[in-house]
Amino acid sequence: MHTSLSVHVNHLNHAVREITGKPTSSHITERVVHEARALLQNTDWSVADIAYSLGFEYPTYFNNFFKKNTGVTPLSLRR
């Protein structure tokens, strides 16, 4: 299912920043990190499977993204 807001992306980004004080990309990053933490802590999925389920093309990209945004690697969080 594909839904359209019929709003230009620049307008949406401006409105989100105006209301929340944070850019849209920050909200997306926070949500992906939240989902990744939940999957790492509550499933026995491999890190690669979690990466793919969150839309990362390569597990390495996910590892780098996760460490950059949390300060720890996915595996160290899981331990």
QUIDAQUI-V296214 format. One record per run of one state. SS is the DSSP state (H for helix, E for strand, - for the rest). FROM is the first residue (numbers start at 0). TO is the last residue. Records with the same first field share a line. If there is no record, write none. Layout:
SS->FROM-TO, FROM-TO
This chain:
-->0-7, 20-22, 42-45, 53-57, 70-72, 78-78
H->8-19, 23-41, 46-52, 58-69, 73-77
